[in-house]
Amino acid sequence: MQEISRILQNGAASAMNLEQIIQTEISEWKTSEKRKLMLVGARYYRNRTDIMDRERTAIGENGVKEIVGNLANNKLVNAFVRKLVDQKVGYLLSKPLSIQTDNPTYQAELTAFFDKSMLRMLQNIGKESINKGIAWLHVYYDTNGQLSFKRIPSEQIIPLWKDEAHSELDAVIRMYEVEVYEGIRRTIVNKVEWWDTNGVRRYTTQGGLTPDIEAGDEGSHFGVNVNGKEQGLNWDRVPFIAFKYNEEEQPLVEIIKSLVDDYDNKKSDNANNLEDLPNSIYVVKGFGGSEAGEIRKNLSTFRIVKIDDTDSNSGVDTISLTIDTEAFKTHMSMNRKDIYEFGRGVDTQSDKLGGDKSGVALRFLYADLDMDANIIETEFQAALEQLRWFLDVHIANTGSGDYSNDSVDFIFNRDIVINETEAVDNADKSKGVISDETIVANHPWVTDAKEEMNRLSKQREEETKRMANADYPGFTVPPAGE
């Protein structure tokens, strides 16, 4: 609670109350570069890059650029950000997590939470964290008393951290908008919530920051029914969990935005040139000379220059223009490579992906993606440990046992591209060297190792029964247990 104490102490010294401090934090957050980048990341993922807002301009008579409407204005958007984000999420989070613990009862309790709905939640959390640098999961109880989880848009959350490493929360400010109807008119109401270990305080911003009487100005994290009466309870921790893309909480778009913008611009410019008579400039003779400003405008806007040629008859000539196609291709190719290199992804159009690659060659091609996945996994492992604390408390409070001292491993099953023939051959050669369970877990056709081991066991039992019922001279089925 050091951060909250510091805020309140500073507020008391400056005669500011908590509401005024919240307003200050919100005001700073709305104009912060971090929040702006979050919105840019979400926009680029939806393929709304800056090229969509570009106007076609030309140099006017006074030498200043001005918008012109008669020139081609192609806006070619290249979805690099979306592809890289989806590639990372698909690589690391497309398969269910494996939960390993020595206590089978505890494992069953945890596995019940990590169902298909949670898998989708984690994928959306992963997408949010890469796009915005950090994603937030809110832990709460729904109206049916079920422990539930909700992804909160990152731009809505202002965290107040307890430490410089941003690993523990003192409090969270959430600001968001809701649509309400006042009579027949629909309007937007701005809501603000302050969450700490003492509960939640709710405000609206109509006429300044005022208590939200309608929703309840103060409350607990959740309520329980005790002897027919609802009793409010609070978690010992702030019920928000941060899932980070990296330690710096830096979104992917900040790293590659300039490269993506250049690719969009150059590709759109090339399309404009192909459409706007790129091969020639018209020289109109005998129609009087032009001022320097007019020449600039005519060249950039109409590809025409008028001259007063007294030695020749009126007419039209052309001056050929040559587009350096090879230079354009080279620039675009280098830019594309840079996007995938610094975005740490795999360019599926690369010539390096051709042919039947060995396992070593494929791992080399996926090295950058794998490196980024390692960083994401490290951050997500820490977040899952925080999530586990809430799960353990819930399990204990519902009478299912205290497992807080048990060891748990959350294993991310990556969707790794492999040479299947090579992998199957290596698995066959490993029999007798390592356990069957390890071989099954690493087989390319297996998605759930434990389930596959159960199927193998059942298959062997059925084969043994068939052999026992057959007429095999000299064959004896051993008694059960031997």
Secondary structure, 3 states (H helix, E strand, C coil): CHHHHHHHHHHHHCCCCHHHHHHHHHHHHHCCHHHHHHHHHHHHHCCCCHHHHCCCEEECCCCCEEECCCCCCCCCCCCHHHHHHHHHHHHHHCCCCEEECCCHHHHHHHHHHCCHHHHHHHHHHHHHHHHHCEEEEEEEECCCCCEEEEEECHHHEEEEECCCCCCCEEEEEEEEEEEEEECCEEEEEEEEEEEECCEEEEEECCCCCEECCCCCCEECCEEEEECCEEEEECCCCCCEEEEECCCCCCCHHHHHHHHHHHHHHHHHHHHHHHHCCCCEEEEEECCCCCCHHHHHHHHHHCCEEEECCCCCCCEEEEEECCCCHHHHHHHHHHHHHHHHHHCCCCCCCCHHHCCCCCHHHHHHHCHHHHHHHHHHHHHHHHHHHHHHHHHHHHHHHCCCCCCCCCCCEEECCCCCCCCHHHHHHHHHHCECCECHHHHHHCCCCCCCHHHHHHHHHHHHHHHHHHHHHCCCCCCCCCCCCC
